Amino acid sequence: MIRSPSRPARLLIHAAVYTLALSMALPFLWMLSTSLKSEAETLSGRVSLLPQSWRWSNFPAAVRAANLDRYYLNSLIIAALTTALGVLHNALAGYAFAKLRFRGRRTLLVLALFTMTLPVQVSFIFMALICARLGYLDNTTGLIVPFLASGFGIFYMKQVCTAVPGALLEAGRMDGMTDFELFWLIVRPAAWPGIAALAIITFVNSWNAFFWPLVAIDSDRAKTLPLAIADLASGKYVQSWPVRMAAATILTLPLLIGFLIFQRAFVRGVTMTGLKE
């Protein structure tokens, strides 16, 4: 019989967990603090988490300095479309691998998993060649289409769909439902936490993507927010550190807010991958 920890032990464990969490949040808190300081206070060498004078004007200054509002809209559209279409493709493929039986199923799954072993730089070479032939370079299409399916997403959704009881699908087939109706009406509601978790992961990856947009985009028309933030951080538009930190906060804050809102669905979705029928 496993005994539960005593009260002092639980308090010690909680204190250690909260201390570790605070240490991980400290860089973000320091970035947020710097974004609200004046330039003189930043360069003074005084270490303080709270600003002496709160400079909220740093955020509008960052937006104006690099036209972040336009690049913010570009990133939002690209991330939203990549998430919606990518999750749909991965979920359908995962459902097929988990619940359907067809010739070559294991071979195709192994090939999908093999893509996860390739270094990202290698895959970008093929992606660039294909997008160049299709005319997808230097436009938003080239930032969306290559990420509509992934080996990780397919395998993750396969594990999620495996946890859906097969008896529900057999009952649906007896009622004359098609495979797509089985997925949409039975599997999708049951696997919703896993789908939400994959959506969060996909959105974060698309929102933070830097290397591929750097390769695929040349003009300012299709530039994304991470590229604009990099130009701003390099001093191309402004030299002020508080303004640079304000721009970095603009990039990071939506992800943090989204995770806090959907964290329960994210945790449930991750735990679903370990369940078996």
Backbone torsions as a table, in degrees:
resi	resn	phi	psi	omega
1	MET	NA	129.6	-178.6
2	ILE	-87.9	124.5	179.6
3	ARG	-88.2	141.8	177.0
4	SER	-74.6	149.9	-179.6
5	PRO	-62.4	151.1	176.7
6	SER	-69.0	168.1	-178.1
7	ARG	-61.0	-45.2	176.7
8	PRO	-60.9	-37.2	179.4
9	ALA	-66.4	-40.2	178.3
10	ARG	-64.5	-41.2	178.2
11	LEU	-62.7	-39.6	178.7
12	LEU	-65.9	-41.1	179.0
13	ILE	-64.6	-43.6	179.5
14	HIS	-63.8	-40.9	179.2
15	ALA	-63.5	-39.7	178.7
16	ALA	-66.4	-40.2	-179.9
17	VAL	-65.7	-45.3	-179.3
18	TYR	-66.3	-36.0	177.5
19	THR	-65.6	-42.5	177.9
20	LEU	-64.5	-41.5	178.9
21	ALA	-64.2	-40.1	178.9
22	LEU	-65.1	-38.4	178.7
23	SER	-64.5	-34.0	178.0
24	MET	-75.0	-30.0	-179.9
25	ALA	-83.6	-12.9	-175.4
26	LEU	-59.7	-43.5	177.8
27	PRO	-59.1	-40.1	178.1
28	PHE	-66.2	-42.3	179.0
29	LEU	-63.5	-38.0	178.5
30	TRP	-67.5	-39.6	176.4
31	MET	-61.8	-45.0	179.3
32	LEU	-64.3	-40.2	178.6
33	SER	-64.3	-43.5	179.9
34	THR	-64.4	-34.6	-178.9
35	SER	-67.4	-16.7	-178.7
36	LEU	-105.5	6.9	-179.2
37	LYS	-98.2	166.5	172.9
38	SER	-84.2	163.7	179.5
39	GLU	-63.3	-40.0	-179.1
40	ALA	-65.0	-40.3	179.7
41	GLU	-67.8	-35.6	179.4
42	THR	-65.0	-38.9	-176.7
43	LEU	-90.4	0.3	-176.5
44	SER	-74.9	-19.7	-178.0
45	GLY	87.1	-1.2	179.0
46	ARG	-79.2	125.9	-178.4
47	VAL	-91.4	113.5	179.9
48	SER	-154.2	133.9	179.8
49	LEU	-78.3	-30.4	179.5
50	LEU	-97.1	129.9	179.3
51	PRO	-67.5	148.5	174.4
52	GLN	-70.2	-41.1	175.7
53	SER	-132.1	127.1	-173.8
54	TRP	-81.0	114.8	-177.7
55	ARG	-104.8	82.1	177.2
56	TRP	-68.8	-16.9	-179.8
57	SER	-68.2	-12.5	178.6
58	ASN	-64.1	-31.3	-178.1
59	PHE	-71.1	-50.2	173.3
60	PRO	-60.4	-33.1	178.6
61	ALA	-65.1	-38.9	178.4
62	ALA	-66.7	-40.1	179.5
63	VAL	-64.4	-43.2	-178.6
64	ARG	-71.5	-33.9	-174.0
65	ALA	-64.4	-36.9	-174.5
66	ALA	-127.3	18.5	-179.0
67	ASN	53.8	45.4	-175.1
68	LEU	-65.1	-23.6	179.9
69	ASP	-63.9	-39.9	178.6
70	ARG	-69.0	-43.8	-179.9
71	TYR	-70.5	-30.8	175.7
72	TYR	-62.0	-43.9	179.1
73	LEU	-64.5	-41.3	177.2
74	ASN	-58.6	-48.7	-179.2
75	SER	-63.8	-38.2	-179.0
76	LEU	-65.8	-43.7	179.1
77	ILE	-65.2	-45.2	-178.4
78	ILE	-64.3	-45.7	-178.9
79	ALA	-66.2	-39.5	-179.4
80	ALA	-66.2	-45.6	179.9
81	LEU	-68.1	-40.9	178.1
82	THR	-62.0	-40.6	-179.7
83	THR	-67.0	-49.6	-176.8
84	ALA	-63.4	-50.5	-177.7
85	LEU	-73.4	-39.0	-179.7
86	GLY	-65.5	-44.1	179.2
87	VAL	-64.1	-38.5	178.3
88	LEU	-63.0	-47.2	179.9
89	HIS	-63.2	-46.4	-178.7
90	ASN	-65.3	-38.4	-179.8
91	ALA	-67.0	-42.2	178.2
92	LEU	-64.8	-42.3	178.7
93	ALA	-66.2	-43.3	178.1
94	GLY	-62.0	-39.1	176.6
95	TYR	-63.0	-42.2	179.8
96	ALA	-63.7	-43.6	-179.6
97	PHE	-69.3	-30.0	-175.6
98	ALA	-85.5	-37.4	-168.7
99	LYS	-119.0	-13.2	-179.9
100	LEU	-106.5	150.8	178.7
101	ARG	-116.1	119.3	-179.8
102	PHE	-149.7	160.8	-176.2
103	ARG	-68.6	133.7	179.3
104	GLY	83.4	12.2	-176.9
105	ARG	-62.1	-46.6	-178.6
106	ARG	-67.8	-38.0	179.5
107	THR	-63.6	-45.0	179.5
108	LEU	-64.5	-37.5	178.6
109	LEU	-66.0	-41.0	177.5
110	VAL	-62.8	-40.7	178.3
111	LEU	-64.4	-39.1	177.7
112	ALA	-64.7	-40.8	178.3
113	LEU	-69.5	-31.2	180.0
114	PHE	-62.9	-31.8	179.3
115	THR	-62.9	-22.9	179.1
116	MET	-73.7	-18.0	-178.3
117	THR	-87.9	-12.8	-178.5
118	LEU	-76.4	136.2	172.6
119	PRO	-59.8	144.0	-175.4
120	VAL	-60.9	-32.2	179.7
121	GLN	-65.1	-34.5	179.1
122	VAL	-67.2	-44.7	179.7
123	SER	-65.0	-32.0	179.6
124	PHE	-66.6	-30.2	177.5
125	ILE	-62.4	-49.1	179.7
126	PHE	-67.4	-38.9	178.7
127	MET	-61.7	-41.5	-179.8
128	ALA	-65.6	-41.0	179.6
129	LEU	-65.1	-43.4	-178.9
130	ILE	-68.4	-44.7	-179.9
131	CYS	-64.3	-33.8	177.6
132	ALA	-65.0	-40.0	179.3
133	ARG	-69.4	-33.8	-179.0
134	LEU	-86.4	-6.1	-179.2
135	GLY	76.9	27.9	-177.1
136	TYR	-94.8	-5.4	-179.0
137	LEU	-74.5	148.8	178.5
138	ASP	61.6	33.8	169.9
139	ASN	-151.7	167.2	-174.7
140	THR	-66.6	-25.1	179.1
141	THR	-60.1	-38.8	179.6
142	GLY	-68.9	-16.1	177.0
143	LEU	-93.0	-8.7	-176.9
144	ILE	-108.8	-53.2	-171.5
145	VAL	-57.8	-43.5	-178.0
146	PRO	-63.7	-13.2	-175.1
147	PHE	-115.1	21.5	179.5
148	LEU	-77.8	-9.3	174.6
149	ALA	-154.7	150.5	-180.0
150	SER	-150.2	154.2	177.4
151	GLY	-61.2	-40.9	178.4
152	PHE	-63.6	-46.5	-178.2
153	GLY	-62.6	-41.0	179.6
154	ILE	-64.9	-47.1	-179.1
155	PHE	-66.5	-39.6	179.5
156	TYR	-61.7	-46.9	-179.5
157	MET	-70.1	-27.4	173.6
158	LYS	-62.6	-44.8	179.1
159	GLN	-64.7	-38.1	179.0
160	VAL	-66.5	-45.7	-178.0
161	CYS	-69.2	-26.9	177.5
162	THR	-61.9	-30.5	-178.9
163	ALA	-74.6	-12.1	178.4
164	VAL	-76.6	126.2	-176.9
165	PRO	-58.6	133.1	179.0
166	GLY	-67.6	-23.2	179.8
167	ALA	-62.8	-32.7	177.8
168	LEU	-65.2	-40.0	179.7
169	LEU	-69.0	-38.8	178.1
170	GLU	-64.1	-38.5	177.1
171	ALA	-64.3	-38.3	178.0
172	GLY	-66.9	-39.2	178.3
173	ARG	-65.3	-35.6	177.7
174	MET	-65.5	-26.2	177.3
175	ASP	-86.4	2.1	176.5
176	GLY	86.7	18.7	-179.5
177	MET	-77.1	143.7	175.8
178	THR	-78.7	170.5	-179.7
179	ASP	-62.2	-40.1	179.0
180	PHE	-67.2	-37.9	176.9
181	GLU	-65.3	-37.3	176.3
182	LEU	-61.9	-42.6	179.4
183	PHE	-65.9	-48.0	-171.6
184	TRP	-73.7	-36.1	-173.7
185	LEU	-96.3	-22.6	-176.7
186	ILE	-116.4	-55.3	-174.4
187	VAL	-70.0	-45.5	-175.8
188	ARG	-58.4	-49.1	178.1
189	PRO	-63.8	-37.0	-179.1
190	ALA	-70.7	-33.1	-177.4
191	ALA	-98.5	16.2	-174.8
192	TRP	-58.1	-41.5	177.3
193	PRO	-59.2	-40.1	177.4
194	GLY	-66.5	-38.9	177.8
195	ILE	-64.6	-41.5	178.7
196	ALA	-63.8	-39.7	178.4
197	ALA	-64.1	-43.5	178.2
198	LEU	-64.7	-36.1	178.1
199	ALA	-63.3	-41.0	178.3
200	ILE	-63.5	-46.4	-179.7
201	ILE	-61.6	-44.4	-178.8
202	THR	-64.7	-43.4	-179.3
203	PHE	-63.4	-44.0	180.0
204	VAL	-62.9	-44.4	179.8
205	ASN	-63.4	-41.3	179.8
206	SER	-69.9	-41.3	-178.8
207	TRP	-64.9	-38.4	-176.9
208	ASN	-90.6	-2.5	-175.5
209	ALA	-57.5	130.2	-178.6
210	PHE	-126.5	-48.4	-172.0
211	PHE	-66.2	-47.5	-178.8
212	TRP	-65.7	-46.5	173.9
213	PRO	-58.7	-33.0	177.4
214	LEU	-64.0	-34.3	178.8
215	VAL	-78.9	-40.9	-168.7
216	ALA	-89.4	-20.4	-172.9
217	ILE	-112.4	131.5	177.4
218	ASP	-114.2	-37.6	-175.4
219	SER	-93.3	163.4	177.6
220	ASP	-73.6	-16.8	-175.4
221	ARG	-61.3	-41.0	-177.1
222	ALA	-109.1	13.0	-178.2
223	LYS	-64.5	142.8	179.4
224	THR	-99.5	170.5	-175.4
225	LEU	-62.5	-43.0	178.3
226	PRO	-58.7	-36.6	177.6
227	LEU	-66.3	-41.2	178.5
228	ALA	-66.0	-38.9	178.5
229	ILE	-64.8	-38.7	178.7
230	ALA	-64.0	-41.6	176.9
231	ASP	-63.7	-39.1	179.9
232	LEU	-68.2	-40.7	-179.7
233	ALA	-68.0	-28.1	-180.0
234	SER	-77.8	-5.4	-179.9
235	GLY	89.3	13.4	-178.5
236	LYS	-66.6	-38.1	-176.9
237	TYR	-103.3	-36.2	-175.3
238	VAL	-153.5	151.9	-177.9
239	GLN	-100.1	-8.9	-173.8
240	SER	-73.1	125.6	177.4
241	TRP	-67.1	-42.0	176.5
242	PRO	-58.4	-38.7	178.4
243	VAL	-67.6	-38.5	177.0
244	ARG	-63.5	-42.8	178.9
245	MET	-67.5	-31.5	175.3
246	ALA	-64.0	-41.0	177.3
247	ALA	-64.3	-41.8	177.8
248	ALA	-64.0	-35.9	177.4
249	THR	-66.5	-39.4	177.0
250	ILE	-59.5	-37.6	179.0
251	LEU	-70.4	-37.8	-171.3
252	THR	-88.9	-34.4	-171.0
253	LEU	-59.6	-42.9	178.8
254	PRO	-59.4	-35.9	178.9
255	LEU	-66.7	-40.8	179.8
256	LEU	-65.5	-43.7	-179.9
257	ILE	-64.3	-43.4	179.3
258	GLY	-62.3	-40.3	179.6
259	PHE	-67.5	-39.8	179.3
260	LEU	-64.0	-33.6	-179.7
261	ILE	-73.4	-40.7	-173.4
262	PHE	-107.7	20.4	-175.0
263	GLN	-65.7	-34.8	179.5
264	ARG	-65.4	-44.0	177.4
265	ALA	-64.1	-36.6	179.3
266	PHE	-63.4	-46.8	-179.0
267	VAL	-65.3	-42.9	178.6
268	ARG	-63.7	-38.4	179.5
269	GLY	-65.7	-38.7	178.6
270	VAL	-67.1	-41.0	179.8
271	THR	-68.7	-25.9	-179.9
272	MET	-64.0	-27.8	-177.4
273	THR	-67.9	-15.1	179.8
274	GLY	-97.8	0.0	-178.5
275	LEU	-88.8	148.8	177.4
276	LYS	-124.9	153.1	-179.7
277	GLU	-68.9	NA	NA
